[in-house]
Amino acid sequence: MWCSTVGIMVTLSILVGPLVTDAQRAGKVVHIGVLSPYAPPSSSQPSPIGELVRQVLRERGWVEGENLLFERRYSAGQVEQLPALAAELVQLPVDVILAIGTSAAQAAQHATRTIPIVFVLVSDPVGSGLAASLAQPGANVTGIALTPTVDITGKRLQLLTEAVPQVSRVVALWNPANPTHPSVLSVLEKTATALGVSLHTLAVRDPTELARTLHTITDEQANGLFVPGDPMLDMQHSRIAQFAIEHRVPTISLTRDFVTLGGLMSYGVVYADIWRRAVALVDKILRGATPADLPIEQPAKFELVINLKTAQALGLTISPTLLFQADEVIR
């Protein structure tokens, strides 16, 4: 009976793998550095993503305040502050850095070549110099890439024209400080040409410039607005969505949050899935894996979200076919 029990335990250990790391056995507290280009969440509105990250870590045996501490640094849309914030995390030091977005990941990589870095929301890790390849990233960086950016960017513009067939003149916002935006605009120009749509681009460098830029949209007589992913623009989603409603301009963006704030449509990755997979990579590293041996992963799930309230406010009728394709319809 004793032998049978031992055999079962050995078999379970092989199947399940090590449940406790050396650090956990020794009672060591690990430090995860978070480098974000966004603003910190307010105490009255905790971040759903932050809670998801803590939950997934708890499921894997890492409990904040017990064997885990976070060191968070936010640049609040000021990407030029990221290098200094990354240097702060390295000096602490931390055991792993979770970098959000291309600029944050580049700042972290510049600050350290030894501390492991896991990134999320990076469009082109190879093209941006973060990794040698997706299969073998090399060095101290791995994460979840948002590629293929080209296909998804074109798909968004196509969906906007499907929802609003009369769209003929689209304005695309972009941030010159965002290293991914030139490639996004290049794809948009090609897609617009194929769709027979006139595309105009408007640069937005900071929130103070946004009001002037938005009014230019009406001067351009645009009947469509494309909002790319960008930390500074993301924090202005409510202003952009409300302006578009007031001026009856259909919009499309990357994130569901934009649609809940009044945007017409979004098409992009399922962020909960992205973050769960990123946390899994962090967990592997805390248990001894090296980033160079962890292939960069790509999105597995995408979602189309449509706001019917906004469609009604714009005087639009969304076709039943497109509504059927939507993963979520806000009514």
N, C-alpha and C positions, 0 to 999 in steps of 0.2 A: 504493500500500500504506500509506504514511504517512498519507494523508488518510483511508483506511478506518479505520485504528487510532484516529485522532483522533475520527472520527465515533462510533466505538463508545464511546470514553471519555466523550464529551460526552453521548451517550444514557444511559450508565450513571449519570452524575452527575445527570441530570435525574430518572431513575427512582428512584435511591437517595436523593438529597438530600444535603445537607452532612453529611459524616461527622465533621468536626472543627470545633469552635467556635473563635471568636477567643480565648477563654480557654485552650483546649487548645493552640492554636498558640503562644501567648505563654508557655506553661509555667506558667500560673497554677494554683494549687491552690484549688479551690472548697470551701466549708465548708457542710455540710448540718447544720442543727440538728434534733435529734430531741427532741420534747417529749412525754413519756409519763406517764400517771397510774399506770403499773404499776411493779413493783420491777425493778431491773436483773437481767439473767440472771446466774447464778453461773458462775464459771470452770469448774466441773466439768460444768455443763449449759448449753452455749451455746444461744442462741435459734435455733430453726429458721427463724423469720421473719426474724431478723437476717441469717442466712446467705443466705436467699433474696433479701433486698434487696441485699446486696453482690453476689450472683451476677448479678442482673438489671442492676445498674449496670455491672458488668464487661462484660457483653454489649453495653452501649451506650457503652463506651469510658471509663468512670469507674472508676478503680482506687484503692481505699483505700490510702493511704500514698504514692501517686505523684501523681495530680492531684486527689485527693479526701480530705478529712478529715471525720469525723463529730464533732459536739459534742452529746453526749447528756445530757439532764436527766430524771431520774425522780423522781416524787413518792411512789412506793410506796403508792398508795392514798389519800394525803392530798391531796385535790383543792384544798384551800385553799392549798397551796404552789405550785400551778401558775403563778399570776401572777408571783411572784418569779422562778421558774425561766425563764419566758418572757422576762422583762426581762433576765436574764443573757444569754440567747441573742442578744437584740437588741443588747446592749452590746458583744458580742464584736467585730464583728457576724458574722452568717452570711449566706450567699447565698440560702438558702431554708430554711423551717421545715417539717418533717414532723410534724404534730400528730396525736396518736392520741386519738380520742374527742371528744365535744362540749365538755367542760370545758376540755380542752387547747387545742382550736381557738379557743374563746372567749377564753382567756387570751392566746394568741398574737396574736389580732386586736386585743385591747385594748392589747397592748404595742407593736404596730407597724401602720401603715397603708401602709408602703412595701415592706418585705421580703415577698416572695411566701410564701404559706402553702398547703401541700397537706395536706388532712386525710383521715383514714380513720376508719371506725367511728363516723360521725356519723349519727344516725337522721333528723333533720329539719333540714337546714342553713338552709332558708328560715325555718321557724318559730322556730328558735333565734337568728335574727338574723345568721347568718354570711354569707348571700348574698341578693341581691335576687330571684333565681330560679335554677332549675337550668340553664336554657339560657344565661342571661347573669348569672353570679354577681356581676359588678361588683367594684370595689375590688381587693384583693390576695389573695383567697382562692378556691380551687377544691379539688376532691378527689373522693372516692368516697363517695356517700351510701348509707345502708342502707335507704332508703325502697323500697317502701312498708311502713313499720313496722306499720301497722294490719293489713294482710292477713297478714303473717308471724306477728305475735303471736297472732292468732286461730287461725291454722293450727296453731301449736304446741299450744295447749290442745285443739284438735280431735284431733290425733294422739295425745295422751295418753289421751283417752277411747276412741279406736279401739283402742289397745294394751291398755288396761285398762278394759273396758266397765263394770266395777263401781264405777269412780270416781264418787263423788257429792259429795265435800267436798274442795276443793282449797285449799291455802294458797299464796299468792304472796308471795315475799320482795320487798322493795324498799328502796332507799336514798334517804332524803329529800334527800340532797345531790346526787342525780343529776337533772339537769334534764329528762331524757326519761321518767323513771319515772311521773309523773302521767298522761301520755298512754297509757303501756303499761297501767297499771291500769284506765284508762277503757275501753280496748278489751277487756281481760280480763273486766271486769264484764259488758259487753254479750254477749260470746261465751259466758260461763258461763250467762247467762240463757237464751240461745238453745239451749244444750245441756242445760239442766235441771240444771246443776251449781251447788252452793253454793260461793261464793268468799269466802275470808277473807284479808286482807292483813296482813303482819307487817313492820314497819320494822326495818331493821338499819343502824345509823349507823356502826358500827366493828366490828373483829374481836372486841373484848372483849364486845360485846353479842350476838355470834352464838350462843354456847352457850346463853344464857338464851332467846333467840328460838327456837332449834331445839327445845328442850324444850317450848316452848309449842305446837309442832306436834302433839305427842302429846296435849297437853291439849285441843287443838281436835278430836282424833279424826279428823285428816285422813287421807285415803287417796290423796292426790295432792299433789305439790309442784312449783310453777313457779318456776324460777330465772332471773330476767332478766339481761341483760348489764349488768355494772357492774365497774369496775376493782377495787374493794374486794372485792366478792363473788367475782369471778373468781379472786382469789388465795386464796379459801377453798373452792374447789371440792372439794378432797380431803376436807376436814372435812364438808362438806355431803353429799357422796356417801356417805361411810362411815356417817354418822348415819342417812341414809335407808335404807341396807341393813340396819343393825342394828334399825331400827324398822319395817322392811318397808313403806316408803312409796315408791311409784313416782315417778320424777322426770323432768322434761324441762327442757332448757336450750337455749341458742343454739349452743354450740360443741362441736365434736368432742372437745376436750380434757376437757370435763366427763365425757363418756362413757368415755373411756379411763381416767379416775380412778375409775370405778365408778358414774357416773350411768346411768340406764336408757336415756334417749333424748336426742337433740339434733336440732334442725332449724334450719338457718341458712345463711348464705352460705359459699362456699368461700373461705377466707381467703387461700390461695395466689393465687387469681385476683384478689382485691381488692388485695393488695399488689403484684402485678405491674403492675396498671393504675395504681396510685398512683405507683409508681416511674417509669412511662412519663410521667406528668404532670410529675414532678420533672425528668426528663431534658429534656422540651420547654422547661421554664422555664430550665434551665441553658443551653439552646441559644438563648435569646432570646425565647421566648414569654412573654406576660403572662397571669396568672391570669384577668383579666377576660374574656379571649378564649377561655378553655378551659372549655367547659360541664362542669358537675358530672355525673359519671357515676353510674349505678346498677348494682346487682348483676345479673350475667347468669347466675350459677350458684348453685343451692341444693342442700344435701345433707341427707339423713336418715340418721342413724347410730343403731344399736340395739346395746346390749350384752346378748347372750344369757346371759352368765355372771351378770350382775346379775339378769336376768329369772328365772333358775333359783334364785338365792339368795332372791328375793322370792316364789317359788312361783308364778310367772306363766307362762302359755303364750301366746306371741305368735303371732297368726294368720299362716298362710303368705302370705296376701294382703298384709299389712303388711310382712312380711319381704321379699317380692318387690319392694315399692316402695323398700326401703332401698338407699341408695347404698353403705353399708358395714355389715356385721354383725360384731361382735366376739364371737368364740366362745371 
